[in-house]
Amino acid sequence: MPRSLKKGPYVNERIINKIKDLKPGDKTVINVWDRSCTVTPEMVGFTLGVHNGKKHIPVYVVENMVGHKLGEFSFTRKFVGHGGKKAKETKK
């Protein structure tokens, strides 16, 4: 369920202030724990280290990500693969 239109998107002001302090094209990674923050056009072109519960995953923000949440680009679960006899046989 999206956030109410009258409230607007949730954006962490501290993240926006850190981005405004950087120069365009700066390669500095900004570590972010706020996965529920919405990606805004000001974030495009910067790299954010989004926390997945264990470590920060570097996410380079592009134009197509605007409107999505930061947590969508930093997965919290690692897919190992499906097991069973057939998987072992096809692996060989």
N, CA, C and O atoms as a printed pandas DataFrame, in Angstrom:
     atom_number atom_name residue_name chain_id  residue_number  x_coord  y_coord  z_coord
0              1         N          MET        A               1    0.847   -1.178    0.000
1              2        CA          MET        A               1    0.000    0.000    0.000
2              3         C          MET        A               1    0.891    1.240    0.000
3              4         O          MET        A               1    1.716    1.394    0.900
4              5         N          PRO        A               2    0.750    2.105   -0.962
5              6        CA          PRO        A               2    1.594    3.301   -0.997
6              7         C          PRO        A               2    1.194    4.310    0.077
7              8         O          PRO        A               2    0.103    4.244    0.643
8              9         N          ARG        A               3    2.077    5.215    0.331
9             10        CA          ARG        A               3    1.835    6.266    1.306
10            11         C          ARG        A               3    0.774    7.227    0.764
11            12         O          ARG        A               3    0.629    7.378   -0.449
12            13         N          SER        A               4    0.033    7.878    1.671
13            14        CA          SER        A               4   -1.036    8.791    1.292
14            15         C          SER        A               4   -0.501    9.923    0.419
15            16         O          SER        A               4    0.586   10.443    0.671
16            17         N          LEU        A               5   -1.257   10.302   -0.600
17            18        CA          LEU        A               5   -0.831   11.360   -1.504
18            19         C          LEU        A               5   -0.734   12.708   -0.797
19            20         O          LEU        A               5    0.109   13.534   -1.147
20            21         N          LYS        A               6   -1.592   12.934    0.195
21            22        CA          LYS        A               6   -1.532   14.220    0.893
22            23         C          LYS        A               6   -0.274   14.329    1.754
23            24         O          LYS        A               6    0.214   15.433    1.991
24            25         N          LYS        A               7    0.249   13.214    2.217
25            26        CA          LYS        A               7    1.494   13.233    3.003
26            27         C          LYS        A               7    2.716   13.352    2.104
27            28         O          LYS        A               7    3.710   13.965    2.492
28            29         N          GLY        A               8    2.654   12.784    0.931
29            30        CA          GLY        A               8    3.805   12.794    0.034
30            31         C          GLY        A               8    4.743   11.641    0.325
31            32         O          GLY        A               8    4.530   10.907    1.290
32            33         N          PRO        A               9    5.785   11.459   -0.491
33            34        CA          PRO        A               9    6.722   10.348   -0.281
34            35         C          PRO        A               9    7.603   10.597    0.940
35            36         O          PRO        A               9    7.908   11.738    1.289
36            37         N          TYR        A              10    8.010    9.479    1.589
37            38        CA          TYR        A              10    8.905    9.590    2.735
38            39         C          TYR        A              10   10.338    9.718    2.234
39            40         O          TYR        A              10   10.850    8.832    1.550
40            41         N          VAL        A              11   10.978   10.830    2.580
41            42        CA          VAL        A              11   12.366   11.065    2.216
42            43         C          VAL        A              11   13.099   11.534    3.469
43            44         O          VAL        A              11   12.665   12.474    4.134
44            45         N          ASN        A              12   14.205   10.876    3.784
45            46        CA          ASN        A              12   14.991   11.252    4.949
46            47         C          ASN        A              12   15.790   12.512    4.624
47            48         O          ASN        A              12   16.613   12.512    3.709
48            49         N          GLU        A              13   15.549   13.568    5.363
49            50        CA          GLU        A              13   16.203   14.861    5.098
50            51         C          GLU        A              13   17.717   14.794    5.310
51            52         O          GLU        A              13   18.459   15.517    4.645
52            53         N          ARG        A              14   18.185   13.945    6.218
53            54        CA          ARG        A              14   19.629   13.846    6.475
54            55         C          ARG        A              14   20.355   13.298    5.253
55            56         O          ARG        A              14   21.471   13.722    4.953
56            57         N          ILE        A              15   19.730   12.361    4.548
57            58        CA          ILE        A              15   20.341   11.810    3.341
58            59         C          ILE        A              15   20.419   12.884    2.259
59            60         O          ILE        A              15   21.441   13.014    1.585
60            61         N          ILE        A              16   19.344   13.653    2.090
61            62        CA          ILE        A              16   19.318   14.720    1.088
62            63         C          ILE        A              16   20.376   15.772    1.402
63            64         O          ILE        A              16   21.045   16.266    0.494
64            65         N          ASN        A              17   20.535   16.119    2.680
65            66        CA          ASN        A              17   21.553   17.110    3.062
66            67         C          ASN        A              17   22.964   16.613    2.781
67            68         O          ASN        A              17   23.820   17.392    2.362
68            69         N          LYS        A              18   23.220   15.319    3.007
69            70        CA          LYS        A              18   24.540   14.754    2.710
70            71         C          LYS        A              18   24.812   14.778    1.207
71            72         O          LYS        A              18   25.942   15.019    0.783
72            73         N          ILE        A              19   23.786   14.529    0.410
73            74        CA          ILE        A              19   23.948   14.530   -1.046
74            75         C          ILE        A              19   24.197   15.949   -1.555
75            76         O          ILE        A              19   24.991   16.147   -2.474
76            77         N          LYS        A              20   23.529   16.929   -0.968
77            78        CA          LYS        A              20   23.712   18.315   -1.400
78            79         C          LYS        A              20   25.118   18.817   -1.103
79            80         O          LYS        A              20   25.616   19.706   -1.794
80            81         N          ASP        A              21   25.773   18.254   -0.070
81            82        CA          ASP        A              21   27.138   18.654    0.269
82            83         C          ASP        A              21   28.159   18.122   -0.730
83            84         O          ASP        A              21   29.253   18.674   -0.847
84            85         N          LEU        A              22   27.813   17.048   -1.457
85            86        CA          LEU        A              22   28.735   16.456   -2.425
86            87         C          LEU        A              22   28.650   17.183   -3.768
87            88         O          LEU        A              22   27.633   17.788   -4.107
88            89         N          LYS        A              23   29.736   17.105   -4.508
89            90        CA          LYS        A              23   29.774   17.674   -5.855
90            91         C          LYS        A              23   29.209   16.656   -6.837
91            92         O          LYS        A              23   29.291   15.455   -6.580
92            93         N          PRO        A              24   28.634   17.103   -7.958
93            94        CA          PRO        A              24   28.139   16.148   -8.963
94            95         C          PRO        A              24   29.275   15.277   -9.502
95            96         O          PRO        A              24   30.359   15.771   -9.814
96            97         N          GLY        A              25   29.011   13.992   -9.606
97            98        CA          GLY        A              25   30.008   13.054  -10.103
98            99         C          GLY        A              25   30.960   12.548   -9.044
99           100         O          GLY        A              25   31.906   11.826   -9.358
100          101         N          ASP        A              26   30.726   12.918   -7.776
101          102        CA          ASP        A              26   31.588   12.467   -6.682
102          103         C          ASP        A              26   31.367   10.976   -6.453
103          104         O          ASP        A              26   30.226   10.514   -6.443
104          105         N          LYS        A              27   32.447   10.223   -6.270
105          106        CA          LYS        A              27   32.366    8.771   -6.124
106          107         C          LYS        A              27   32.249    8.328   -4.668
107          108         O          LYS        A              27   32.329    7.131   -4.391
108          109         N          THR        A              28   32.063    9.251   -3.737
109          110        CA          THR        A              28   31.954    8.909   -2.322
110          111         C          THR        A              28   30.672    8.110   -2.079
111          112         O          THR        A              28   29.608    8.457   -2.593
112          113         N          VAL        A              29   30.784    7.034   -1.288
113          114        CA          VAL        A              29   29.629    6.210   -0.945
114          115         C          VAL        A              29   29.023    6.740    0.356
115          116         O          VAL        A              29   29.718    6.863    1.365
116          117         N          ILE        A              30   27.742    7.048    0.328
117          118        CA          ILE        A              30   27.029    7.516    1.517
118          119         C          ILE        A              30   26.326    6.318    2.129
119          120         O          ILE        A              30   25.435    5.741    1.506
120          121         N          ASN        A              31   26.711    5.934    3.341
121          122        CA          ASN        A              31   26.087    4.797    4.005
122          123         C          ASN        A              31   24.719    5.186    4.533
123          124         O          ASN        A              31   24.558    6.215    5.190
124          125         N          VAL        A              32   23.723    4.336    4.232
125          126        CA          VAL        A              32   22.335    4.612    4.576
126          127         C          VAL        A              32   21.743    3.377    5.249
127          128         O          VAL        A              32   21.890    2.259    4.754
128          129         N          TRP        A              33   21.076    3.587    6.376
129          130        CA          TRP        A              33   20.372    2.508    7.053
130          131         C          TRP        A              33   18.878    2.578    6.781
131          132         O          TRP        A              33   18.157    1.621    7.060
132          133         N          ASP        A              34   18.404    3.688    6.243
133          134        CA          ASP        A              34   16.983    3.922    6.039
134          135         C          ASP        A              34   16.537    3.312    4.712
135          136         O          ASP        A              34   16.593    3.968    3.672
136          137         N          ARG        A              35   16.089    2.047    4.753
137          138        CA          ARG        A              35   15.688    1.338    3.546
138          139         C          ARG        A              35   14.335    1.799    3.031
139          140         O          ARG        A              35   14.013    1.580    1.863
140          141         N          SER        A              36   13.533    2.436    3.886
141          142        CA          SER        A              36   12.190    2.855    3.490
142          143         C          SER        A              36   12.166    4.232    2.843
143          144         O          SER        A              36   11.099    4.730    2.485
144          145         N          CYS        A              37   13.323    4.848    2.691
145          146        CA          CYS        A              37   13.416    6.165    2.080
146          147         C          CYS        A              37   13.178    6.051    0.569
147          148         O          CYS        A              37   13.705    5.150   -0.084
148          149         N          THR        A              38   12.382    6.971    0.026
149          150        CA          THR        A              38   12.082    6.978   -1.400
150          151         C          THR        A              38   13.215    7.653   -2.171
151          152         O          THR        A              38   13.769    8.655   -1.720
152          153         N          VAL        A              39   13.554    7.102   -3.332
153          154        CA          VAL        A              39   14.596    7.680   -4.184
154          155         C          VAL        A              39   14.029    8.924   -4.870
155          156         O          VAL        A              39   12.964    8.872   -5.485
156          157         N          THR        A              40   14.750   10.043   -4.757
157          158        CA          THR        A              40   14.333   11.301   -5.364
158          159         C          THR        A              40   15.273   11.663   -6.509
159          160         O          THR        A              40   16.355   11.085   -6.617
160          161         N          PRO        A              41   14.885   12.607   -7.367
161          162        CA          PRO        A              41   15.758   13.000   -8.486
162          163         C          PRO        A              41   17.100   13.587   -8.030
163          164         O          PRO        A              41   18.068   13.545   -8.790
164          165         N          GLU        A              42   17.184   14.133   -6.811
165          166        CA          GLU        A              42   18.457   14.681   -6.319
166          167         C          GLU        A              42   19.497   13.587   -6.080
167          168         O          GLU        A              42   20.695   13.872   -6.065
168          169         N          MET        A              43   19.060   12.339   -5.893
169          170        CA          MET        A              43   19.968   11.230   -5.591
170          171         C          MET        A              43   20.585   10.626   -6.852
171          172         O          MET        A              43   21.535    9.850   -6.754
172          173         N          VAL        A              44   20.071   10.962   -8.021
173          174        CA          VAL        A              44   20.542   10.362   -9.272
174          175         C          VAL        A              44   22.003   10.736   -9.513
175          176         O          VAL        A              44   22.381   11.904   -9.434
176          177         N          GLY        A              45   22.813    9.723   -9.807
177          178        CA          GLY        A              45   24.224    9.945  -10.105
178          179         C          GLY        A              45   25.142    9.726   -8.922
179          180         O          GLY        A              45   26.360    9.833   -9.060
180          181         N          PHE        A              46   24.585    9.423   -7.765
181          182        CA          PHE        A              46   25.404    9.190   -6.568
182          183         C          PHE        A              46   25.310    7.725   -6.159
183          184         O          PHE        A              46   24.371    7.023   -6.534
184          185         N          THR        A              47   26.297    7.274   -5.386
185          186        CA          THR        A              47   26.316    5.906   -4.888
186          187         C          THR        A              47   25.950    5.911   -3.421
187          188         O          THR        A              47   26.565    6.615   -2.621
188          189         N          LEU        A              48   24.938    5.118   -3.064
189          190        CA          LEU        A              48   24.487    5.001   -1.683
190          191         C          LEU        A              48   24.774    3.582   -1.200
191          192         O          LEU        A              48   24.498    2.616   -1.911
192          193         N          GLY        A              49   25.320    3.455   -0.012
193          194        CA          GLY        A              49   25.549    2.146    0.592
194          195         C          GLY        A              49   24.342    1.785    1.429
195          196         O          GLY        A              49   24.224    2.239    2.567
196          197         N          VAL        A              50   23.435    0.972    0.886
197          198        CA          VAL        A              50   22.186    0.621    1.565
198          199         C          VAL        A              50   22.422   -0.613    2.430
199          200         O          VAL        A              50   22.922   -1.629    1.946
200          201         N          HIS        A              51   22.064   -0.523    3.705
201          202        CA          HIS        A              51   22.301   -1.604    4.664
202          203         C          HIS        A              51   21.299   -2.725    4.436
203          204         O          HIS        A              51   20.103   -2.471    4.291
204          205         N          ASN        A              52   21.781   -3.967    4.404
205          206        CA          ASN        A              52   20.883   -5.102    4.206
206          207         C          ASN        A              52   20.714   -5.925    5.479
207          208         O          ASN        A              52   20.169   -7.028    5.434
208          209         N          GLY        A              53   21.174   -5.404    6.608
209          210        CA          GLY        A              53   21.080   -6.116    7.867
210          211         C          GLY        A              53   22.419   -6.665    8.311
211          212         O          GLY        A              53   22.613   -6.958    9.491
212          213         N          LYS        A              54   23.344   -6.807    7.378
213          214        CA          LYS        A              54   24.670   -7.335    7.687
214          215         C          LYS        A              54   25.762   -6.376    7.239
215          216         O          LYS        A              54   26.702   -6.109    7.988
216          217         N          LYS        A              55   25.641   -5.857    6.022
217          218        CA          LYS        A              55   26.640   -4.938    5.492
218          219         C          LYS        A              55   25.968   -3.941    4.553
219          220         O          LYS        A              55   24.783   -4.070    4.246
220          221         N          HIS        A              56   26.716   -2.966    4.106
221          222        CA          HIS        A              56   26.205   -1.957    3.191
222          223         C          HIS        A              56   26.481   -2.389    1.752
223          224         O          HIS        A              56   27.622   -2.665    1.381
224          225         N          ILE        A              57   25.418   -2.443    0.951
225          226        CA          ILE        A              57   25.521   -2.814   -0.453
226          227         C          ILE        A              57   25.572   -1.532   -1.277
227          228         O          ILE        A              57   24.634   -0.737   -1.212
228          229         N          PRO        A              58   26.641   -1.302   -2.054
229          230        CA          PRO        A              58   26.696   -0.071   -2.864
230          231         C          PRO        A              58   25.665   -0.098   -3.992
231          232         O          PRO        A              58   25.604   -1.042   -4.779
232          233         N          VAL        A              59   24.859    0.962   -4.047
233          234        CA          VAL        A              59   23.807    1.084   -5.060
234          235         C          VAL        A              59   24.029    2.397   -5.797
235          236         O          VAL        A              59   23.956    3.470   -5.198
236          237         N          TYR        A              60   24.301    2.311   -7.101
237          238        CA          TYR        A              60   24.450    3.507   -7.925
238          239         C          TYR        A              60   23.056    3.889   -8.410
239          240         O          TYR        A              60   22.403    3.104   -9.097
240          241         N          VAL        A              61   22.602    5.072   -8.062
241          242        CA          VAL        A              61   21.236    5.508   -8.363
242          243         C          VAL        A              61   21.166    6.052   -9.791
243          244         O          VAL        A              61   21.909    6.961  -10.159
244          245         N          VAL        A              62   20.260    5.481  -10.585
245          246        CA          VAL        A              62   20.021    5.939  -11.950
246          247         C          VAL        A              62   18.595    6.483  -12.046
247          248         O          VAL        A              62   17.821    6.376  -11.094
248          249         N          GLU        A              63   18.259    7.052  -13.172
249          250        CA          GLU        A              63   16.995    7.754  -13.346
250          251         C          GLU        A              63   15.775    6.836  -13.207
251          252         O          GLU        A              63   14.722    7.279  -12.749
252          253         N          ASN        A              64   15.904    5.587  -13.589
253          254        CA          ASN        A              64   14.772    4.654  -13.516
254          255         C          ASN        A              64   14.391    4.291  -12.087
255          256         O          ASN        A              64   13.296    3.775  -11.864
256          257         N          MET        A              65   15.258    4.545  -11.118
257          258        CA          MET        A              65   14.996    4.182   -9.727
258          259         C          MET        A              65   14.146    5.216   -8.991
259          260         O          MET        A              65   13.683    4.947   -7.883
260          261         N          VAL        A              66   13.935    6.382   -9.578
261          262        CA          VAL        A              66   13.203    7.452   -8.905
262          263         C          VAL        A              66   11.783    6.979   -8.616
263          264         O          VAL        A              66   11.097    6.468   -9.501
264          265         N          GLY        A              67   11.348    7.155   -7.366
265          266        CA          GLY        A              67   10.021    6.732   -6.936
266          267         C          GLY        A              67   10.015    5.410   -6.209
267          268         O          GLY        A              67    9.037    5.081   -5.538
268          269         N          HIS        A              68   11.092    4.637   -6.325
269          270        CA          HIS        A              68   11.192    3.358   -5.625
270          271         C          HIS        A              68   11.824    3.578   -4.259
271          272         O          HIS        A              68   12.326    4.663   -3.969
272          273         N          LYS        A              69   11.799    2.547   -3.421
273          274        CA          LYS        A              69   12.423    2.599   -2.104
274          275         C          LYS        A              69   13.858    2.099   -2.203
275          276         O          LYS        A              69   14.172    1.276   -3.063
276          277         N          LEU        A              70   14.734    2.595   -1.324
277          278        CA          LEU        A              70   16.140    2.173   -1.348
278          279         C          LEU        A              70   16.287    0.690   -1.040
279          280         O          LEU        A              70   17.181    0.038   -1.579
280          281         N          GLY        A              71   15.433    0.147   -0.189
281          282        CA          GLY        A              71   15.526   -1.255    0.192
282          283         C          GLY        A              71   15.274   -2.227   -0.936
283          284         O          GLY        A              71   15.641   -3.398   -0.836
284          285         N          GLU        A              72   14.649   -1.761   -2.017
285          286        CA          GLU        A              72   14.378   -2.641   -3.153
286          287         C          GLU        A              72   15.646   -3.036   -3.892
287          288         O          GLU        A              72   15.648   -4.021   -4.630
288          289         N          PHE        A              73   16.716   -2.291   -3.705
289          290        CA          PHE        A              73   17.951   -2.519   -4.456
290          291         C          PHE        A              73   19.047   -3.145   -3.608
291          292         O          PHE        A              73   20.167   -3.334   -4.083
292          293         N          SER        A              74   18.736   -3.469   -2.356
293          294        CA          SER        A              74   19.691   -4.123   -1.463
294          295         C          SER        A              74   19.002   -5.338   -0.865
295          296         O          SER        A              74   18.247   -5.214    0.099
296          297         N          PHE        A              75   19.256   -6.506   -1.427
297          298        CA          PHE        A              75   18.556   -7.708   -1.009
298          299         C          PHE        A              75   19.017   -8.177    0.361
299          300         O          PHE        A              75   20.199   -8.088    0.694
300          301         N          THR        A              76   18.065   -8.681    1.161
301          302        CA          THR        A              76   18.372   -9.118    2.513
302          303         C          THR        A              76   18.589  -10.624    2.599
303          304         O          THR        A              76   19.122  -11.120    3.591
304          305         N          ARG        A              77   18.182  -11.342    1.579
305          306        CA          ARG        A              77   18.334  -12.797    1.583
306          307         C          ARG        A              77   19.215  -13.225    0.413
307          308         O          ARG        A              77   19.167  -12.651   -0.675
308          309         N          LYS        A              78   20.019  -14.252    0.676
309          310        CA          LYS        A              78   20.938  -14.756   -0.346
310          311         C          LYS        A              78   20.390  -16.075   -0.885
311          312         O          LYS        A              78   20.190  -17.029   -0.132
312          313         N          PHE        A              79   20.150  -16.119   -2.204
313          314        CA          PHE        A              79   19.653  -17.340   -2.822
314          315         C          PHE        A              79   20.830  -18.262   -3.110
315          316         O          PHE        A              79   21.746  -17.904   -3.851
316          317         N          VAL        A              80   20.796  -19.449   -2.519
317          318        CA          VAL        A              80   21.874  -20.413   -2.695
318          319         C          VAL        A              80   21.574  -21.336   -3.863
319          320         O          VAL        A              80   22.476  -21.672   -4.631
320          321         N          GLY        A              81   20.337  -21.745   -4.009
321          322        CA          GLY        A              81   19.935  -22.628   -5.096
322          323         C          GLY        A              81   19.040  -23.720   -4.570
323          324         O          GLY        A              81   19.024  -24.008   -3.374
324          325         N          HIS        A              82   18.292  -24.329   -5.474
325          326        CA          HIS        A              82   17.416  -25.420   -5.090
326          327         C          HIS        A              82   18.237  -26.701   -5.014
327          328         O          HIS        A              82   19.119  -26.935   -5.840
328          329         N          GLY        A              83   17.942  -27.514   -4.030
329          330        CA          GLY        A              83   18.702  -28.742   -3.833
330          331         C          GLY        A              83   18.031  -29.945   -4.451
331          332         O          GLY        A              83   17.093  -29.813   -5.236
332          333         N          GLY        A              84   18.511  -31.108   -4.098
333          334        CA          GLY        A              84   17.924  -32.355   -4.564
334          335         C          GLY        A              84   18.863  -33.126   -5.467
335          336         O          GLY        A              84   19.945  -32.660   -5.825
336          337         N          LYS        A              85   18.412  -34.335   -5.829
337          338        CA          LYS        A              85   19.234  -35.206   -6.667
338          339         C          LYS        A              85   19.464  -34.624   -8.060
339          340         O          LYS        A              85   20.584  -34.663   -8.569
340          341         N          LYS        A              86   18.416  -34.086   -8.681
341          342        CA          LYS        A              86   18.546  -33.566  -10.038
342          343         C          LYS        A              86   19.503  -32.382  -10.101
343          344         O          LYS        A              86   20.247  -32.240  -11.072
344          345         N          ALA        A              87   19.495  -31.555   -9.106
345          346        CA          ALA        A              87   20.387  -30.401   -9.104
346          347         C          ALA        A              87   21.835  -30.847   -9.015
347          348         O          ALA        A              87   22.710  -30.267   -9.657
348          349         N          LYS        A              88   22.089  -31.877   -8.219
349          350        CA          LYS        A              88   23.459  -32.397   -8.097
350          351         C          LYS        A              88   23.907  -33.069   -9.403
351          352         O          LYS        A              88   25.063  -32.938   -9.805
352          353         N          GLU        A              89   22.993  -33.785  -10.058
353          354        CA          GLU        A              89   23.339  -34.454  -11.308
354          355         C          GLU        A              89   23.610  -33.461  -12.436
355          356         O          GLU        A              89   24.554  -33.634  -13.207
356          357         N          THR        A              90   22.789  -32.432  -12.529
357          358        CA          THR        A              90   22.986  -31.468  -13.600
358          359         C          THR        A              90   24.217  -30.595  -13.361
359          360         O          THR        A              90   24.794  -30.049  -14.301
360          361         N          LYS        A              91   24.606  -30.471  -12.110
361          362        CA          LYS        A              91   25.802  -29.694  -11.776
362          363         C          LYS        A              91   27.066  -30.380  -12.283
363          364         O          LYS        A              91   28.034  -29.720  -12.662
364          365         N          LYS        A              92   27.047  -31.724  -12.287
365          366        CA          LYS        A              92   28.200  -32.505  -12.738
366          367         C          LYS        A              92   28.239  -32.517  -14.212
367          368         O          LYS        A              92   29.135  -33.121  -14.801
